Amino acid sequence: MRVLATAGHVDHGKSALVRALTGMEPDRYEEERRRGLTLDLGFVWTEVDGEPLAFVDVPGHERFVPTMLAGAGPVPAVLFVVAADQGWQPQSAEHLAVLDALGVRHAVLAVTRSDLAHPEPVRADAVERLAATSLGTAPAVAVSAVTGAGLDDLRAELAGMAGRLPVPDTGADVRLWLDRAFTVRGHGTVVTGTLGAGTLRVGDRLVTGDGSALLRVRGLQSLHEERTAVGAVARVAVNVHGPGDDSLRRGQVLLTPDRWLCAEAIDVRVTGEPVADLPRGVTLHIGTAAVPVTVRPLGPDTARLTLRRGLPLRAGDRAVLREPGGARLPRGVTVLDVRPPRLARRGAGRARAAELASMTGRPDGAAELRRRKLVRRADLLAMGVPAPGDPVAGDWLADPAHWRALADRLAEETGRHARAHPLEPGLPAEAARRLLGLPDRALIDALTAAQPRVQARLGRLYPAGRPGPALPGSVRAAVDAVRRDLARTPFRAPEAGRLAELGLDRRALAAAAAAGALLRIADGIVLLPGADAGAVAVLGALPQPFTLSEARRALDTTRRVAVPLLEFLDAAGWTERVDDQRRRCRVPAGNGGGRESNPPARDPRAPRF
């Protein structure tokens, strides 16, 4: 199916023409037929060369330009109508300005009422006017809806234009702008619109533009025929069901879930007169929506628009700015950025204007990534920008130059922390994330994997080749003294007095544990590395289960050490409680602690702080 809108001044015969072409009545209301004046959108269709051709008939009166915008906004082509007996008129000019602002490139000109006046002067004038806009040189046909003269030629030109229209992307995300919403007894809410891209299927889930409601497609019609699926471009009637379906109205939109961003501020390029001449408050028209916006000029032809309500927009979208009352012709806008940066600092507006000057509105993934440096792939696609490469971590895309700079800075911050805090373990990964201003911990993990000068251990980062803090000489000497004491009695941890005598405070012990020189069992309790496995071997030789007293004697230690040591082994999964008094080993005696047969739930050497 192909879909086009009519356009032209009031009473130039748009409705009469499509009535003659299709044999269908576009005016739905009795008052329209009685007054001979189109008040609302009408929808009719016919076949041209065996293919359906649908018309969205729009009103031409100046009071109904917003309705005309709702009808013309979602369609890719137009049947432009000028009456031979009246010629070019004010709404002819405004409708043409709207089409030019929307960037419509396909049109056929119909000079109606050619039975009442010679059509050639009007045809020549209208062709020249259209040629100066996005419509370009359009084929023109003189017709009469009364006598039928020229209708066959018009059908031929319409068929030719339909064949030249771009092929729609039926796999695209759905964005259905609603032009009607009503209730059908026994079916519920039905909405209609022009499906410009994508495919709708019975059973699909669609979300409203503000994300407030998720609706199910219960039924589909296209050209009054029941369908299980409808692909773009098409006029569709959709029976939807779900919370809030009765609140749907013209100007709202239904979307493929999780594929669109709701934009509340956008940066745009404005065509026509300088942006500075725009009033502060205007109305943005896109699809069937009309939303008041506040204009902040940035450059000579760029501005930031703040929307009164969010809309699902993408880079490259074309829209129309219209002043209240239509005092001046509408302006066209091209959306450049739907997630623009804040302009809070002095000079930010000028810097942003310079950046926007180089943007065309044609989505460029590599350029967008250079500007944003880091962005989720799903967000980039939702902005209407193709992803230029594979994610660096999870769903995150990174500009290659920025990623290399981050990796270098990570190495610098890791080395700086090691030099500034010799007694502390490595730089915590979460602290590194904050230092680099990254939004996700997964990015730190990916940077560490990509940076050979940094290595990770137990959630902390160290300079490569140094898997723990470098102990100062005095601390190393004190640790060596503790190690000699423990070599004689491996489960008699040094008393607090002995540690104080050696100058080993809490920080020094934590550094020694992180360096692998000591095994920290609990606060102030340290043993030799591997003492945990040795203890399991000793306890495994006891009759099972065993008591705390039996374990203490077997290990030749004190209650001060035995209690935290057994809790440590419990946490590691090497021993377990039988009851309040007894424990048992979870591995057979003589299995060396059971590290291979029953690995611990976590690394017991991890420092605790």
C-alpha positions as CSV (number, residue, x, y, z in Angstrom):
1,M,0.0,0.0,0.0
2,R,1.0,3.6,-0.6
3,V,-0.4,6.5,1.5
4,L,-0.5,10.2,0.5
5,A,-2.2,13.3,1.9
6,T,-4.1,16.0,0.1
7,A,-3.0,19.6,0.4
8,G,-4.3,22.9,-0.8
9,H,-6.5,25.9,0.0
10,V,-10.0,25.6,1.3
11,D,-12.8,25.0,-1.3
12,H,-10.3,24.0,-4.1
13,G,-11.9,20.6,-4.5
14,K,-9.6,18.2,-2.5
15,S,-12.5,16.1,-1.2
16,A,-14.4,16.1,-4.4
17,L,-11.3,15.0,-6.3
18,V,-10.5,12.0,-4.0
19,R,-14.2,11.1,-4.0
20,A,-14.1,11.0,-7.8
21,L,-10.8,9.0,-7.7
22,T,-12.0,6.4,-5.2
23,G,-15.8,6.4,-5.3
24,M,-15.7,6.8,-1.5
25,E,-16.8,9.7,0.7
26,P,-13.9,11.2,2.7
27,D,-16.1,13.5,4.8
28,R,-17.2,11.5,7.8
29,Y,-19.6,14.0,9.4
30,E,-23.0,15.2,8.2
31,E,-22.0,18.8,8.8
32,E,-19.1,18.4,6.5
33,R,-21.3,17.1,3.7
34,R,-24.0,19.7,4.4
35,R,-21.5,22.7,4.4
36,G,-19.2,21.3,1.7
37,L,-16.3,22.0,4.0
38,T,-13.9,19.5,5.4
39,L,-13.5,19.9,9.2
40,D,-11.5,16.8,10.1
41,L,-9.3,14.2,8.5
42,G,-10.9,11.8,6.1
43,F,-9.6,8.4,4.9
44,V,-10.4,6.8,1.5
45,W,-8.6,4.5,-0.9
46,T,-8.5,3.0,-4.4
47,E,-6.4,0.7,-6.5
48,V,-3.8,2.0,-9.0
49,D,-2.1,-0.6,-11.2
50,G,-3.4,-3.3,-8.9
51,E,-1.8,-1.7,-5.7
52,P,-3.8,0.0,-2.9
53,L,-3.4,3.8,-2.8
54,A,-4.8,5.4,0.3
55,F,-5.6,9.1,0.8
56,V,-5.6,11.2,4.0
57,D,-7.9,14.0,3.1
58,V,-7.1,17.2,5.1
59,P,-9.1,20.4,5.7
60,G,-7.9,23.5,3.8
61,H,-9.4,26.2,6.0
62,E,-6.8,28.4,7.9
63,R,-8.5,27.5,11.2
64,F,-7.7,23.9,10.7
65,V,-4.0,24.0,9.8
66,P,-3.1,22.0,12.9
67,T,-5.5,19.3,11.7
68,M,-3.8,19.4,8.3
69,L,-0.4,19.0,10.0
70,A,-1.7,15.9,11.8
71,G,-2.8,14.4,8.5
72,A,0.3,15.3,6.5
73,G,2.8,14.7,9.2
74,P,3.2,10.9,9.0
75,V,2.9,10.4,5.2
76,P,5.7,10.5,2.6
77,A,3.8,12.0,-0.4
78,V,1.1,14.5,-1.3
79,L,-1.6,15.2,-3.9
80,F,-1.4,19.0,-4.1
81,V,-4.6,20.7,-5.3
82,V,-5.0,24.2,-6.8
83,A,-8.3,25.3,-8.4
84,A,-8.1,26.7,-11.9
85,D,-10.7,29.3,-11.3
86,Q,-9.1,30.7,-8.1
87,G,-5.4,30.1,-8.5
88,W,-2.8,30.3,-5.7
89,Q,-4.3,31.2,-2.3
90,P,-3.0,31.9,1.3
91,Q,-3.6,28.3,2.5
92,S,-1.9,27.0,-0.7
93,A,1.2,28.8,0.5
94,E,0.9,27.7,4.1
95,H,0.3,24.0,3.1
96,L,3.3,24.2,0.8
97,A,5.4,25.7,3.6
98,V,4.3,22.8,5.9
99,L,5.3,20.2,3.3
100,D,8.6,21.9,2.6
101,A,9.3,22.0,6.4
102,L,8.6,18.3,6.7
103,G,10.9,17.6,3.8
104,V,8.3,15.8,1.7
105,R,9.8,15.0,-1.7
106,H,7.1,13.3,-3.7
107,A,4.0,15.1,-5.1
108,V,1.6,15.2,-7.9
109,L,-0.1,18.6,-8.7
110,A,-3.8,18.5,-9.6
111,V,-5.3,21.6,-11.1
112,T,-9.0,21.2,-10.3
113,R,-12.1,22.8,-11.8
114,S,-10.5,22.9,-15.2
115,D,-14.0,22.9,-16.6
116,L,-14.5,26.4,-15.1
117,A,-11.3,28.1,-16.2
118,H,-8.3,27.5,-18.4
119,P,-5.9,25.6,-16.2
120,E,-2.6,26.4,-17.9
121,P,-1.7,29.8,-16.1
122,V,-2.5,28.3,-12.7
123,R,-0.6,25.1,-13.5
124,A,2.5,27.0,-14.6
125,D,2.4,29.2,-11.5
126,A,1.9,26.3,-9.1
127,V,4.6,24.1,-10.7
128,E,7.1,27.0,-10.3
129,R,6.2,27.4,-6.7
130,L,6.5,23.7,-5.9
131,A,9.8,23.5,-7.7
132,A,11.3,25.9,-5.2
133,T,10.6,23.6,-2.3
134,S,11.5,20.1,-1.2
135,L,8.8,18.8,-3.6
136,G,10.8,19.7,-6.6
137,T,9.4,19.6,-10.1
138,A,6.1,17.7,-9.7
139,P,4.0,16.3,-12.6
140,A,0.9,18.3,-13.1
141,V,-2.5,17.3,-14.4
142,A,-5.6,19.4,-15.1
143,V,-8.7,17.6,-13.9
144,S,-12.4,18.1,-13.3
145,A,-14.2,16.1,-10.6
146,V,-17.5,17.0,-12.2
147,T,-16.9,16.0,-15.8
148,G,-14.2,13.4,-15.1
149,A,-11.7,15.0,-17.5
150,G,-8.1,14.2,-16.7
151,L,-8.9,11.6,-14.0
152,D,-7.2,8.8,-16.0
153,D,-4.1,10.9,-16.5
154,L,-4.1,11.7,-12.8
155,R,-4.3,8.0,-11.9
156,A,-1.3,7.3,-14.2
157,E,0.7,10.1,-12.5
158,L,-0.2,8.8,-9.1
159,A,0.8,5.3,-10.0
160,G,4.2,6.6,-11.3
161,M,4.8,8.6,-8.1
162,A,3.8,5.5,-6.0
163,G,6.4,3.5,-7.8
164,R,9.1,6.1,-7.0
165,L,8.4,6.2,-3.3
166,P,11.2,4.7,-1.1
167,V,10.7,1.1,0.1
168,P,9.7,1.2,3.7
169,D,11.6,-0.7,6.4
170,T,9.1,-3.3,7.6
171,G,11.6,-4.4,10.3
172,A,11.9,-1.0,11.9
173,D,10.7,-0.1,15.4
174,V,7.0,0.9,15.4
175,R,6.0,4.5,16.0
176,L,2.3,4.9,15.2
177,W,1.1,8.4,15.5
178,L,-2.7,8.3,16.3
179,D,-5.1,10.4,14.3
180,R,-8.3,8.8,15.6
181,A,-9.4,7.0,18.7
182,F,-12.9,5.6,19.4
183,T,-14.8,2.8,21.1
184,V,-16.5,-0.1,19.3
185,R,-19.1,-2.0,21.3
186,G,-17.8,-5.5,22.0
187,H,-14.3,-4.7,21.0
188,G,-13.2,-1.7,23.1
189,T,-10.7,0.9,22.0
190,V,-9.7,1.3,18.3
191,V,-7.1,3.7,17.1
192,T,-6.1,4.6,13.6
193,G,-3.0,6.0,12.0
194,T,-0.5,5.8,9.2
195,L,2.2,3.1,9.8
196,G,5.3,4.6,8.3
197,A,7.8,1.9,9.2
198,G,7.8,-1.5,10.9
199,T,5.2,-4.2,11.2
200,L,2.2,-4.6,13.5
201,R,0.9,-8.1,14.4
202,V,-2.0,-9.3,16.4
203,G,-0.7,-10.1,19.9
204,D,2.1,-7.4,19.8
205,R,2.7,-5.3,22.9
206,L,2.8,-1.6,22.4
207,V,3.7,1.1,24.9
208,T,2.3,4.6,25.0
209,G,4.6,7.5,24.3
210,D,5.0,8.5,27.9
211,G,5.6,4.9,28.9
212,S,2.6,4.9,31.2
213,A,0.7,2.0,29.7
214,L,1.5,-1.2,28.0
215,L,-1.2,-2.3,25.5
216,R,-1.9,-5.5,23.6
217,V,-2.9,-5.6,20.0
218,R,-6.2,-7.5,19.9
219,G,-7.0,-7.0,16.3
220,L,-5.9,-5.3,13.1
221,Q,-7.7,-3.8,10.1
222,S,-6.3,-2.2,6.9
223,L,-8.7,-0.9,4.3
224,H,-11.6,-2.5,6.2
225,E,-10.1,-6.0,6.0
226,E,-9.2,-8.0,9.0
227,R,-5.4,-8.8,9.1
228,T,-3.1,-10.7,11.4
229,A,-0.2,-8.5,10.4
230,V,0.3,-5.2,8.6
231,G,3.6,-3.9,7.3
232,A,4.5,-0.3,6.4
233,V,3.5,1.9,4.7
234,A,-0.2,1.4,5.5
235,R,-3.4,2.9,6.9
236,V,-4.2,0.8,10.0
237,A,-7.0,0.5,12.5
238,V,-5.7,-1.2,15.7
239,N,-7.9,-2.7,18.4
240,V,-5.9,-2.3,21.6
241,H,-6.5,-3.5,25.1
242,G,-4.9,-2.6,28.4
243,P,-4.9,-0.1,31.3
244,G,-5.6,3.4,30.1
245,D,-6.6,2.4,26.5
246,D,-9.7,4.6,26.9
247,S,-7.6,7.7,27.3
248,L,-5.9,7.5,23.9
249,R,-6.4,10.5,21.7
250,R,-5.1,12.1,18.5
251,G,-1.6,13.3,18.9
252,Q,-0.5,10.4,21.1
253,V,1.7,7.6,19.9
254,L,2.1,3.8,20.3
255,L,5.6,2.4,20.2
256,T,7.7,-0.8,20.2
257,P,8.6,-1.2,23.9
258,D,12.1,-0.5,25.1
259,R,13.2,1.0,21.7
260,W,12.5,4.7,22.1
261,L,13.7,7.5,24.3
262,C,11.2,10.1,25.5
263,A,12.8,13.4,24.6
264,E,12.0,16.5,26.7
265,A,14.7,18.7,25.3
266,I,16.1,18.5,21.8
267,D,18.7,20.4,19.7
268,V,17.5,21.2,16.2
269,R,18.4,22.9,13.0
270,V,15.8,25.4,11.9
271,T,15.1,26.3,8.2
272,G,13.9,29.7,7.0
273,E,14.3,33.0,8.8
274,P,17.0,33.3,11.6
275,V,16.3,31.5,14.8
276,A,16.6,34.7,16.7
277,D,13.4,35.9,15.1
278,L,11.3,33.1,16.6
279,P,9.2,33.9,19.5
280,R,10.1,32.2,22.8
281,G,7.0,30.0,22.7
282,V,5.9,28.1,19.6
283,T,4.2,24.8,18.8
284,L,6.2,21.8,17.6
285,H,4.2,19.6,15.1
286,I,5.5,16.0,14.4
287,G,3.4,13.1,13.3
288,T,0.0,13.9,14.7
289,A,1.3,15.5,17.8
290,A,1.3,19.3,18.6
291,V,3.3,20.2,21.6
292,P,4.2,23.7,23.0
293,V,7.9,24.3,23.2
294,T,10.2,26.9,24.5
295,V,12.9,28.1,22.1
296,R,16.5,28.9,23.2
297,P,18.5,30.1,20.2
298,L,22.1,28.7,20.0
299,G,23.5,29.5,16.6
300,P,22.1,31.3,13.5
301,D,20.1,28.3,12.5
302,T,20.2,26.1,15.6
303,A,18.2,26.1,18.8
304,R,17.3,24.1,21.9
305,L,13.7,23.3,22.2
306,T,12.3,22.4,25.6
307,L,9.0,20.4,25.2
308,R,6.1,20.8,27.5
309,R,5.6,17.0,27.3
310,G,8.1,14.4,26.1
311,L,8.0,12.8,22.7
312,P,9.6,9.7,21.2
313,L,12.0,11.4,18.7
314,R,15.1,10.4,16.9
315,A,18.0,12.1,15.2
316,G,17.0,13.0,11.6
317,D,13.3,13.5,12.4
318,R,11.7,16.3,10.5
319,A,9.1,18.5,12.2
320,V,7.3,21.9,12.0
321,L,7.4,24.9,14.2
322,R,4.3,27.1,14.0
323,E,3.7,30.3,15.8
324,P,0.4,30.8,17.7
325,G,-2.2,32.0,15.3
326,G,-0.1,31.3,12.3
327,A,1.0,34.9,11.9
328,R,4.0,33.8,9.9
329,L,4.7,30.7,7.7
330,P,5.8,27.6,9.6
331,R,9.4,26.7,10.0
332,G,11.0,23.3,9.4
333,V,13.2,21.7,11.9
334,T,15.6,18.8,11.7
335,V,16.3,17.0,15.0
336,L,20.1,16.8,15.6
337,D,20.2,15.5,19.2
338,V,17.5,14.0,21.4
339,R,19.8,13.7,24.4
340,P,21.6,17.0,24.4
341,P,24.1,18.0,27.2
342,R,23.1,20.5,29.9
343,L,24.1,24.1,29.3
344,A,24.8,25.2,32.8
345,R,28.2,26.8,32.6
346,R,29.0,30.1,31.2
347,G,29.9,29.9,27.5
348,A,28.3,26.4,27.2
349,G,25.7,27.7,24.7
350,R,28.4,29.1,22.3
351,A,30.4,25.9,22.5
352,R,27.2,23.8,21.8
353,A,26.4,26.0,18.8
354,A,29.8,25.4,17.4
355,E,29.3,21.7,17.8
356,L,25.9,21.7,16.3
357,A,27.2,23.6,13.2
358,S,28.9,20.5,12.0
359,M,26.0,18.2,12.6
360,T,23.7,17.3,9.6
361,G,20.9,15.4,11.2
362,R,22.0,12.3,9.3
363,P,22.7,9.7,11.9
364,D,26.5,9.0,12.2
365,G,27.4,6.4,14.8
366,A,31.1,7.1,14.9
367,A,30.7,10.9,15.1
368,E,28.0,10.5,17.8
369,L,30.3,8.2,19.8
370,R,33.1,10.7,19.6
371,R,30.9,13.4,21.0
372,R,29.4,11.2,23.8
373,K,32.6,9.2,24.5
374,L,30.6,6.5,26.4
375,V,27.0,5.4,25.7
376,R,24.9,2.3,26.0
377,R,24.3,0.6,22.6
378,A,20.5,0.4,23.3
379,D,20.4,4.2,24.0
380,L,22.3,5.0,20.8
381,L,19.9,2.9,18.8
382,A,17.0,4.5,20.5
383,M,18.4,7.9,19.5
384,G,18.1,6.7,15.9
385,V,21.9,6.3,15.5
386,P,23.5,3.0,14.3
387,A,26.1,1.4,16.6
388,P,29.5,1.9,15.0
389,G,31.1,-1.2,16.7
390,D,30.9,-3.8,19.4
391,P,30.5,-2.9,23.1
392,V,33.6,-2.7,25.3
393,A,31.7,-4.1,28.3
394,G,28.1,-5.2,28.7
395,D,26.1,-2.9,26.5
396,W,28.6,0.0,26.7
397,L,30.1,1.5,23.6
398,A,33.2,3.6,23.8
399,D,35.0,6.0,21.5
400,P,38.4,4.2,20.8
401,A,40.5,7.3,21.6
402,H,38.6,8.0,24.8
403,W,38.9,4.3,25.8
404,R,42.6,4.4,25.4
405,A,42.9,7.5,27.4
406,L,40.8,5.9,30.2
407,A,43.1,2.9,30.2
408,D,46.2,5.1,30.6
409,R,44.5,7.1,33.4
410,L,43.6,3.9,35.2
411,A,47.2,2.9,35.2
412,E,48.3,6.3,36.5
413,E,45.7,6.3,39.3
414,T,46.6,2.8,40.3
415,G,50.3,3.7,40.5
416,R,49.6,6.9,42.3
417,H,47.5,5.1,45.0
418,A,50.2,2.5,45.4
419,R,52.9,5.2,46.0
420,A,50.7,7.3,48.3
421,H,49.4,4.4,50.4
422,P,52.2,1.8,50.7
423,L,50.5,0.0,53.7
424,E,47.1,-0.2,52.1
425,P,45.9,-2.8,49.7
426,G,45.4,-1.8,46.1
427,L,43.0,0.7,44.7
428,P,39.4,-0.5,45.2
429,A,37.7,-1.0,41.8
430,E,34.8,1.1,43.0
431,A,37.1,3.9,44.0
432,A,38.7,3.7,40.5
433,R,35.3,3.9,38.9
434,R,34.6,7.2,40.8
435,L,38.0,8.6,40.0
436,L,37.5,8.1,36.3
437,G,33.8,9.2,36.4
438,L,32.5,6.0,34.9
439,P,28.9,5.0,35.2
440,D,29.3,1.3,35.5
441,R,31.8,-1.0,37.5
442,A,31.9,-3.3,34.5
443,L,33.8,-0.6,32.6
444,I,36.6,-0.8,35.2
445,D,36.8,-4.5,34.8
446,A,37.1,-4.2,31.0
447,L,39.7,-1.4,31.3
448,T,41.8,-3.6,33.7
449,A,41.6,-6.5,31.2
450,A,42.8,-4.2,28.4
451,Q,45.5,-2.4,30.4
452,P,48.7,-4.6,30.8
453,R,50.1,-2.1,33.4
454,V,47.3,-3.0,35.9
455,Q,46.2,-6.2,37.4
456,A,43.2,-7.0,39.6
457,R,43.0,-9.2,42.7
458,L,40.1,-9.6,45.0
459,G,38.3,-6.4,43.8
460,R,41.4,-4.2,44.1
461,L,43.8,-2.9,41.5
462,Y,47.6,-3.1,41.7
463,P,50.5,-2.0,39.3
464,A,51.4,-5.0,37.2
465,G,54.0,-7.3,38.8
466,R,52.9,-6.2,42.3
467,P,49.9,-8.2,43.4
468,G,49.8,-6.5,46.7
469,P,51.2,-3.5,48.5
470,A,55.0,-3.1,48.7
471,L,55.8,-3.3,52.4
472,P,58.3,-0.7,53.7
473,G,61.5,-2.2,55.2
474,S,60.5,-1.7,58.9
475,V,57.1,-3.4,58.3
476,R,58.8,-6.2,56.4
477,A,61.2,-6.8,59.2
478,A,58.4,-6.9,61.8
479,V,56.4,-9.3,59.6
480,D,59.5,-11.5,59.3
481,A,59.7,-11.6,63.1
482,V,56.1,-12.7,63.4
483,R,56.7,-15.4,60.7
484,R,59.6,-16.7,62.7
485,D,57.4,-16.9,65.9
486,L,54.7,-18.8,64.0
487,A,57.1,-21.2,62.4
488,R,57.7,-22.6,65.9
489,T,54.0,-22.6,67.0
490,P,51.9,-22.2,63.8
491,F,48.6,-21.8,65.5
492,R,49.6,-19.5,68.4
493,A,48.9,-16.1,66.9
494,P,51.0,-13.3,68.4
495,E,49.4,-11.4,71.3
496,A,48.4,-7.8,70.9
497,G,51.4,-6.8,73.1
498,R,53.8,-8.6,70.8
499,L,52.3,-6.9,67.7
500,A,52.5,-3.5,69.3
501,E,56.1,-4.2,70.3
502,L,56.9,-4.9,66.7
503,G,55.0,-1.8,65.5
504,L,52.4,-3.8,63.6
505,D,49.1,-1.8,63.8
506,R,45.8,-2.6,62.0
507,R,46.9,-1.0,58.7
508,A,50.3,-2.7,58.7
509,L,48.6,-6.1,59.3
510,A,46.1,-5.5,56.5
511,A,49.0,-4.6,54.2
512,A,50.9,-7.7,55.1
513,A,47.8,-9.8,54.5
514,A,47.1,-8.2,51.1
515,A,50.8,-8.8,50.2
516,G,50.4,-12.5,51.0
517,A,52.9,-12.4,53.8
518,L,50.4,-13.2,56.6
519,L,46.9,-14.8,56.8
520,R,44.4,-12.6,58.6
521,I,41.9,-14.7,60.4
522,A,40.2,-11.9,62.3
523,D,40.9,-8.5,63.7
524,G,44.3,-8.8,65.4
525,I,44.7,-12.5,64.7
526,V,47.2,-13.4,62.0
527,L,48.8,-16.7,61.0
528,L,51.2,-17.9,58.3
529,P,49.7,-18.3,54.8
530,G,48.5,-21.9,54.5
531,A,47.8,-22.2,58.2
532,D,44.1,-22.7,57.3
533,A,44.8,-25.7,55.2
534,G,47.2,-27.1,57.9
535,A,44.5,-26.7,60.5
536,V,42.0,-28.6,58.4
537,A,44.5,-31.4,58.1
538,V,45.0,-31.5,61.9
539,L,41.2,-31.4,62.6
540,G,40.4,-34.0,60.0
541,A,42.5,-36.5,62.0
542,L,40.3,-36.1,65.1
543,P,37.3,-38.3,65.8
544,Q,34.3,-36.6,64.1
545,P,32.6,-34.5,65.3
546,F,34.8,-32.6,67.6
547,T,34.4,-29.8,70.2
548,L,36.1,-26.5,70.5
549,S,38.2,-27.8,73.4
550,E,39.4,-30.8,71.4
551,A,40.3,-28.6,68.4
552,R,42.2,-26.2,70.7
553,R,44.3,-28.9,72.2
554,A,45.0,-30.6,68.8
555,L,46.1,-27.3,67.3
556,D,48.1,-26.4,70.4
557,T,46.6,-22.9,70.6
558,T,44.4,-20.8,72.9
559,R,40.7,-20.1,72.9
560,R,41.5,-16.6,71.7
561,V,42.8,-18.1,68.4
562,A,40.7,-21.3,68.2
563,V,37.3,-19.5,68.1
564,P,38.0,-17.2,65.2
565,L,40.0,-19.8,63.4
566,L,37.1,-22.3,63.5
567,E,34.6,-19.5,62.4
568,F,37.0,-18.8,59.5
569,L,37.1,-22.4,58.5
570,D,33.2,-22.6,58.7
571,A,32.9,-19.6,56.5
572,A,35.3,-21.1,54.0
573,G,33.2,-24.3,53.8
574,W,35.9,-26.6,55.2
575,T,34.2,-27.3,58.5
576,E,30.5,-27.1,59.6
577,R,28.6,-27.1,62.9
578,V,26.8,-30.2,64.0
579,D,25.2,-28.6,67.0
580,D,25.9,-25.8,69.4
581,Q,29.0,-27.6,70.8
582,R,30.4,-29.7,68.0
583,R,31.8,-29.4,64.5
584,R,33.0,-31.7,61.8
585,C,35.3,-31.5,58.8
586,R,33.6,-31.6,55.5
587,V,36.5,-33.4,53.9
588,P,38.3,-36.7,54.8
589,A,41.4,-36.6,57.0
590,G,44.6,-36.4,55.1
591,N,43.2,-34.6,52.1
592,G,45.3,-31.5,52.6
593,G,42.4,-29.4,53.6
594,G,40.3,-30.6,50.8
595,R,41.0,-27.6,48.6
596,E,40.5,-29.5,45.3
597,S,37.7,-31.8,46.4
598,N,35.7,-29.2,48.2
599,P,36.7,-25.6,47.2
600,P,35.7,-22.8,49.6
601,A,32.8,-20.6,49.0
602,R,35.1,-17.6,48.9
603,D,38.9,-17.0,49.1
604,P,39.7,-17.0,52.9
605,R,42.8,-14.9,52.3
606,A,40.6,-12.0,51.3
607,P,41.4,-9.1,53.6
608,R,38.6,-8.0,55.9
609,F,38.2,-4.4,56.8
